[in-house]
Amino acid sequence: MSGTGSARAELTAAAQPWEVQVGRDLADRLDTKPPSRWSRPGAAAEDLADLVGPGEVVLAPSATRPSGDGVVWTPEQALGAGARGVALWVDDLPYPRIVGAIPYPELIAVEHAMAGKHACLVLTGVRTTLVFRYRSWAWPAVADLLTHVRSRAHRPGSAEPAHAGPPSLGWDRLPASPLVALGHTRHTRYLGAEPELPRRWLWQQSRPAAFVVLTRQELVVVRHVLGRRPLAHGVQLLAVARDRIAGLAGRGDGLRVVTSVGGFGVDLGVELAGEARLRFGSMLRADGRRRVVRRASKAAPQA
């Protein structure tokens, strides 16, 4: 599956300062198998709790990943969602281990992309962007943390959201799942597109099913391979805070969500992208007009 905008690009981006470029022969020996310690992040939890408060932490053990320059090795990482925000921790001693943090009121968009055994989560804030790369087998834990982050960002002070849900939740019910609607299914509007039929040859990719969902808090674009359970096997996802959206743009099969920090793009079918721009674009423009605060006229001076 192809992913959304910047998350897809980050899957094969150039090495970060804490990453090391390695040869392919060494990469085979450094590569990791599914770990048995996802729920025990160790020292990372303490550092993250000091910054954003106690909460959920997902650990990504050291591993290799492809990049435009070859293969790079990434040290151990941890993504934490506490009471005050979300932060990224990297085991990169002797340098500071906290790469960056986003307070919940500053969270603008979340993007997720998967390609085979590699996956990437990108969180964009007003002042910084966090990129968390991990292996696809950890998606259920990442999905749970992602639901907590979005729920806290858009409903501050509310009760904790339920778990992302059992893996038996089917694709036909995904727009009403916690992964998308964050508990407000009654106010959810969505458009959907059927997937392309499988091609004749296995090496030919078919277009996945897609939904564009407008909830009370977000505009969510979700893509999913038919026959694979989304909460168990992953999705391509873009979620943008509704009160940060300035409009929808694009042409053809492209949908671009415009915000104050730039645009977030995703490729859809021509019909679905056009219908989303037409129907949801007008609703978001109406939201923008309602958010405009009119200044009260100055009162006449009294004698």
Salt bridges, closest charged atoms under 4 A:
GLU10 OE1 - ARG133 NH2 2.62
GLU19 OE1 - ARG65 NH2 2.79
GLU19 OE2 - ARG133 NH1 3.92
ASP31 OD2 - LYS117 NZ 3.30
ASP31 OD1 - ARG135 NH2 2.58
GLU56 OE1 - ARG152 NH1 3.28
GLU76 OE2 - ARG37 NH1 3.16
ASP91 OD1 - ARG97 NH2 3.13
GLU106 OE2 - ARG127 NH2 2.68
ASP144 OD1 - HIS148 NE2 3.82
ASP144 OD2 - HIS163 NE2 3.76
GLU160 OE1 - HIS148 ND1 3.05
GLU160 OE1 - ARG152 NH2 3.02
GLU196 OE1 - ARG199 NH2 3.24
GLU196 OE2 - ARG207 NH1 3.69
GLU218 OE1 - ARG150 NH2 2.63
GLU218 OE2 - HIS154 NE2 3.12
ASP267 OD2 - ARG8 NH2 3.91
GLU275 OE2 - ARG279 NH1 3.65
ASP287 OD2 - ARG242 NE 2.53
ASP287 OD1 - ARG290 NH2 2.28
